Amino acid sequence: MSDSVLTGTHLHGQHHHGHTGTHDGQDHDHGRNHDHDHGVTIGADDPAHPLRERDQIVLTSVGIDIGSATSQVLFSRLTLRRMGRELSSAFRVVGKEIIHESAVALTPYAEGRRIDEERLTALVDAAFVDAGVRAEEVDTGAVILTGEATRRHNARAIADLFAARTGRFICATAGHGMEATLAAHGSGAVARSARDHSRVLNIDIGGGTTKLSVSKSGSVLATGALHLGARLIVVDGAGRIVRLEPAGRRLAGSLGLDWALGDRVWEPELREVAALMADTVLAEVNGVPAPLDGLGWTRLTGPLAEQGPYDAVVFSGGVAEYLYGRESREFGDLGALLGRALTERADRLPGPVEDTGRAIRATVLGASQYTVQVSGNTIHIDDPDLLPLHNLRVVRPEVELPDTVDPRSVEAAVRRALSDSGTGPGDAVVFAFRWSGLPSFPRLDAFVEGIRRGLSERIEAGRPLCLLFEGDIARTVGGILYDQGVRVPVISVDGIAVGDLHFVDIGAVLPKSGTVPVSLKSMVFSL
């Protein structure tokens, strides 16, 4: 996901000059008379905008979770409110309401290493009909492909398909860290950690992967993932293997079981494989070596950085339904056996087990409800018709900002970051900057001059400039770029801190509120 940010929008069209300009509440009387209010302002700056009266936004958000074992769709209504008196103060989610949950269906696979697009599309379409929601009514949301689903040859195409068909979807993502984070929020582990500033471990076990996360005081501190899940091996009613993922074959092989599709297997053998999975998960969360030599390949990420003990351990994912005793049916996979094995080993967990009641829907809950965070600051968009933009590679120049900013130093940092990223003038890129210190005009003017010089090749090629800022300077930067003669379209967004994520989507302007959803995400599609 994905973290999404909604920011107020400053749309620029016609350019009128003639009086001292104002940017983001900062007056810059720098010897030139001009007006940076080039066109129409939509959002918090518009005196007629309803946000002036009630400072509240209600959004329809949808999460589509396409997992190794199951797929589901969840619709939420999110209420966001401006939390301060000033119009530049941030919005926060103050209400979350689930308005429809689809049935949990087995993810449809076709022959070969493909997801069945037609059956999956029918599942999602039926969910929209049952929810009574049209695609054009969706404000934001996320498509999440996880686990073994990401390894199918058409995974990326399917993610892009749903992102495009739903109109307002701006996030089509699958990555271990993001999936673990979404599960932590959707399972209630993050909220549980916030309740009494505790440390909570979330173990999310799906069909193909196990995601781990540690939350403290309402924030996710660490994540990890293992290549272990319930549907790496699936048998039919006669006990013959009808699905055997490479990881499942390898896991069985570590026990001396040389399995292939069509082989007849026996329940004691399946129990042995499930027990090995459980022991491997427990070893990982306890920070001890795996139970068998050579199982290091099961780790999809680095080891969990935050070790126990924990104040609580929360399970989520399909296997958790068995562990908590809410599911008794069997689907030919290892879900029931793995749930039982973990229950039998509960005394070896690094904390007491708690049940939040959100197990199997954790990821889709996170996708639907966690994706929106909101900043109320204005942004600068020269041409709203350019939006939405998808999969912009993040380039983050490390710029030094002393009291007197040197544009040559900023230019060098921008060029160095471009060179390190290996991107060219024609690539889809967004440049992320940290701003620090006073937003005085001399400092900002020098800063923007350095950016303009560093991006001169892109400007000369006529490429739009997409800029992200952690500080509230986006509208100011857009105006100064115009003053400095830049005439390519500029999309300048503030209130966004880019961490270790690598791509950004900038969505279309939401007509209800004049805000723009911005999604920070990691894209990981293994073939």
N, C-alpha and C positions, 0 to 999 in steps of 0.2 A: 504498500500500500504501500499500507501506504499511509503517510501523514498528509492530509490535505489542509490547505489554509485558504480561507476566503478573505479577500481584501477589497476594500472599497475601490472604485474605479474612476480614474480621471481620463476621459476620452478627448483626444485632440483632433480637431479637423481644421477649421479656418484659423488663421493666425491674425490676431489684432494687436497692435502696439499702441502705446500712448500714455501709460502711467506706470508707476512703480509696481513691480511684480511681487507677488507673495507666494511662497512655496511652503506647504505643510505648516502654515502658521508662522513661518520665519520670514520677516521682512528684510530684504537685501537691497539697501539703497547704495548701489555700487557705481553711481555716476552715469547710469544709462536709464532712461525712462522706457519701460516696456511692460508688456502684459503677458504673463505666461499662462493665462487662462485661455488657451487657444481652442475655443470651441465650447462644447457642452460638457458640463460636469454631471456625472450620474453617481448617485450614492450619497454619502453623508454630507457632501458639500452642497447639494441641491436643496435650497430652502423649501421647495415644494415636495420633497421626497418624504414618504410616510415614515422613514426612519427618524426624521426630525421629531415626529410626534410620539412614536412608541418604541423606537430603538430596539426592535425585535424582528427576527427573521425566522420563518418556519420553512424547513426544507424537507423534501422527500428524498430519502437515501436508500439505495438498494445494494445489497451484497450478493454476488454470485460466487459460490465456492465450488470449484471443480476439483475434487480430490482424487486420490488414488482409488479409494473405495466407493465414496458416495459424492453426490452433487446435490446442492440445495440452493434455494433463493430466499432471501429474507428482506422484507420491506420495513423501513423505519421512518418515523417522523421525528425530526430534530428541531428543537426550539433553541434559538441562539439569541442572547441578549447582550446589549452593550453594557459593560460592567462599571463604567464610570460616568461622571457628569460631562466630561469633555467629549466632543464629537470624534476626536482622534483616539479615544480609549478603545480597548480591544473588546471584541465579542467573545463570549464563552458559551459552550453548550450547557444549558440549564435544564433541559428536559429531553428524554429519549423515550419514545413510545414505539413498540413493535406493532405494526399494523397488519402484517401478514407473514406467515411462515409457510413455505412450500413443504410438501412431503419430502422426506429424505430418500432419494433414489440412488440405486447403484449407478455409478458412472458408466455410461455405455461405451464399450470398446468395439472397434471393427476388426476385420482380419488384418494381420500384420501389426505393426507398431503405430496404430492410429486410434484416435478417439472418434466415435461415430458422430459426425457433425449433425446429421439430420435428427437423430434421436435426442441429442443434447439440446439442439435448438427447439425442438418440440417441448422438451421439459421446461425450458426457460419461458417460452411463449405461454405455456399453460399456467405458469406461476403468475405472469402478468395479468392474464385473464381472471384467474381466481382472486387476485388481489384487487381487481378493479382499477388498475393503474395503467395508463398509457405511457409509452416510451417518452413522449414529449413532456410528461408531467414529472419526470425524474430530474432532480436538481444535481445530484452527485451520487457517487457510488464506486464500487470496486469490483473488478473481476479477478478472482484469485485462483490460479492453477497451482496445485501443490503436489508434492511427493512424486509418485510414479506418473501422474498425469503430465507433468512437465517434460517427461522423457519421451513422450509420443512425438512422432515426426511432425504432426500438424498442431502441436500445442500453441505455438506462437500465433499461427493463423487463426485459431479459435479464439484466443484472447483478444486479438485485434478485431475479429468479427463482432463479438459481443460489445466491445468498447464502442465500435462504430454504430451498431444497430440501436443502442440505447441512447444515443444522442448526447446526453449530459455525462455519461461515464467518461472519466478522464484517467482511470487507473486500470491497467491490465498488467498484472504483476504476479510473479512467483519467485520467491526467494526465501531461504531458510530463516534469516533474521527477521524479515517482515512477517512471515507466517507465524513464527514464534511470538512476535509482539502482538499480532492480531489475536492469536489464541489467548494470550495472557489477559488482554482486555476483555475479550468476549467471554471467557470463562469466569470472570469475576475476580481473578487472582490479583489484578492491579487494585481494584476497589477494596479488596480484603486487606491488602498491604497498607492502603491509605487510612483505614479505619483506626488503627492504633499504632501507626508508624512501624509496622512489623515487616519482616522479610518473608516472602512467600515464594515457594518453588511451584511452577506450573509444569506438569508433564502432559503433553498433548500427543496421544498416540492414534495415528490414523491408519490408513491402508498401506502406505508405503514408507512413511517416515515418522519419527518421534521427535517432536520439537520441545525444547527445554527453555525456560525463562525464569529469571529471578527478579522479583519486584520488591521495591522498598519504598514506603511512604508515598505510594501512588505513582511511581515511575519504574519503568523496566530498566534494570541495570545491566543485565547480561542475557545473552541468548546462546543456544547451541542446537545441534540437530544430529540425529543418528539415522542411518539407513536401515531402520527396523520398523515393521508395520504388519498389520493383520492380514493383508491381502497380497503379500509377496508369494504366498502359496494358497491355491484354491483347489478344492477337490469336489467332485460331483457326488451324487447319492451312493454310487457304487464304490467310492473311495479312490477314484482315479483322478490324477492331476489334470485339471483343465486350464490352469493358469499357473505359470511358474516364472516369476521375474528373475533376472540374473542375480539379484541380491538374495532371493529365496533359495536358488540353486546353490549359491556359494555358502550360505548359512548352513544348509543341510549338509553340504560337503564337509564342513568343518567337524561334523559329527560322524563322518564316514558314510553318509547316506548319498549315494549317487543317483539322484532323481532326474527324470526327464518327463516331458509332457506325455500323458497317457499311462504313466506308471501307476500301479496299484500301491497305495500306501496304507499304513495301519495307524490307528489312533495312538498307541504308545509312542510311535515315532513322531507323530505330530506334537504330542505332549512334550517330548524331549526337545523339539525345536522351539516350542513356545517357552519352555523353561529357560533355554539358553538366551532367548530374547530378553526375558524378564531379568535374568542375572546380569546381562550386559547393560541394560538400562540402569539397574541399581548400582553397578560399578561406576557408571558415568556420573550419576548424581552424587555419589559418595566420594568421587575423586580418587578411586583406586583402579588398578589395572583390570582390563577385561578378563572374564573368566577363562578364556582360552587364548593361547598365543595365536597371533595371526588375525585377530578380529579388529585390528586397528582400522581396517577399511570401512567399518560400519560408521565411523565418525565422519560426518559431512562438513563439520566446521571445526574450529579449534575447541579445546576443552572449555567447559563452563567456567567463566572467570570468577564468579561469585560462589564460593563453596558454603556448605551448611556448617552448623545446623540451622534449620529454618523454623520460623514460628508456625508455619502451616505448609502442607503439601496439597496442592489441588490437581486433580486429574481432569483431562478433557479429551475430546476426540471420541470416535466410535467405541474404542476399547473401554473407555471409562464407563460407558453405560453398563457393561458387564461387571466391572469392578464395584460399582455402586449398587448393583442388583436391580437396575431398571430395565434390563434387557435379558431375555432368556432364549430367544430364537437364535438359531445358528444358520449361517449363510455359506457354509462350505469353506470358510477361511479359518484363520487362527484366532479370531477375536475373542471367542468365549474362553478358549484355552489360555490365551495370554492374560485376559482379565483375571482368571482363576489363579494363575501362577503369581501374578503381582499381589493379589489378595493374600495368598499364603505367605508372602514375603514382606508384608507390610511392616513387620517389626524391624526390618533392615532399612527402612526409609529414614532420611535425615530430618524428620519432623513428623508431627501428627497429621493424619489425613483428614481433610475437611471436604465437604460436598457443597458446592455452590448451586447445583441444580442446572448447570448450563453446559453439560459435557459435550454432546455431539454437535451442538450448534455454535461452539465457541468461535471457530474461525469466521463463519459467516456473520455472526453477531459483531465481531470485531470489524469485519469488512464493511458492514452496513452502518455501524454506529460510531466507530472510532475514527473514521476517515476524515471527519471535519473538525478543524480547529479554526478559529476566525480571528483575524486582525481587522480592526476598524479603520486603519489608516488608508489614505488615498493612494492610488497608484497612477501611473502615467501610461496611457495606451494611445498611440497615434492612429492606429487603424484597427478597430475591433473586428473587422472582417477577416483579419489574419488568424483569429482564434476559432477553434482550439488548435493548439500545437501539442504534438505528442513526442515523447521519447527524445527530449532535448538533452544532449550530453552536458553534464555539469563540468565547467572549468572554473577552478577557484584560485585566482591569483592571491598570493600572500603579500599584501600591500602594507608597508609601514606608513603610519600616519602621525608624525610628530606635530608639534604646534605649528610649524611652518611646513606645509606639504610641498614636496618637490615633484612636479609633474614628470620629470625624467625618471625618477625612481618608480613612480606608478606605472609609467610606460614600460619600463624594463621588467617589472613584475608581471604585467599582462602578457608581454611577449614570451617571457620565460614559461609561464603557465601554458600558453598556446603550444609552444614547442614541446613541452613535456607531455601534453595530451595527445600529440600527433594529429590534431584536427586541422582542417584547412578552411579557407574562406567560404567554401560552399557547404560545409557540414552544419547540421542542426545542433547548435550549441547555445547554452545559457551560461552567462558569466556571473559568478556569485562573489560578493564582496562583503567583508566585515567593515563597518564604519565605527570609528571611535573618536571621542573628543567633541569639541564644540562644533556645531554646524554653521560656522561663520562663512560668509561668502568667500573670502580669500582662500580658505582651506578647501571649500567645496569646488570652487572654480578651478583650482590647481589639480584637485583630485580628478575632476571630470576631464580636464585637458589631457591628463595622463591616460585616462581610459580611451579618449578619442584617438590619441596618437597610437596607442597600443593596438587598437582595432581598426587602424586606417585601411588595411587591405580589405577587411570585410565591408567597411563603409564605401570604399571605391568600387567594390563589386556589387553594390546595391543591396546587400543582404540586410534584413532587419536585425536590430540589436536587441537581444533579450537579456535583461539584467535583473539580478536578485540582490537585495540588500537586507542585512539584519537590522540596521537602524532605519528610522523613519525619514528617509531622504529620497525615496523613489521619484516622487513628483518633482522635487527640486532638481534632481539630476536630469530628468527629461527636459525640463525647461532650459537648463544651462546648455545641454547638448544642442538644443535648437538655436540658442543664442550664439553658440560657437560654430554655427553653419551646417550642422548635421541635418540632412534632409531625408535620410532613409528612415523607415518606420522604427520607432523605439517602443519597446514594451518593458517598462521599468516597474518592478514589484518590490514592496518592502514588507518587513515583518516576518521574514523567512530566514531561518538558520539551517544551513545545509550541513548535515553530519557526514556519515560515511556512505550515504546513498549516492547513486551515480547518474540518475536520470530524473527529468522533471517533465510533467505535463502541465500546461496552462490551459484551462478550460475556457469556454465561451462565457461571455457576460451573462449572469443569471438575471432574467428580466424582473423577477420579483423584488430583488434587493439592489441591483446594480453592483453586485459583487462578482468576483472572479475566483473560481476554485483552482488552487495550485497544488499539485500532487507531487511529493518527493518520494521516489521509489527506487528499488533495485530490480533490474530485469535479469532473471537467470532462467534460461531455457536450454536444458541439456538435450542433445539429440541421441 
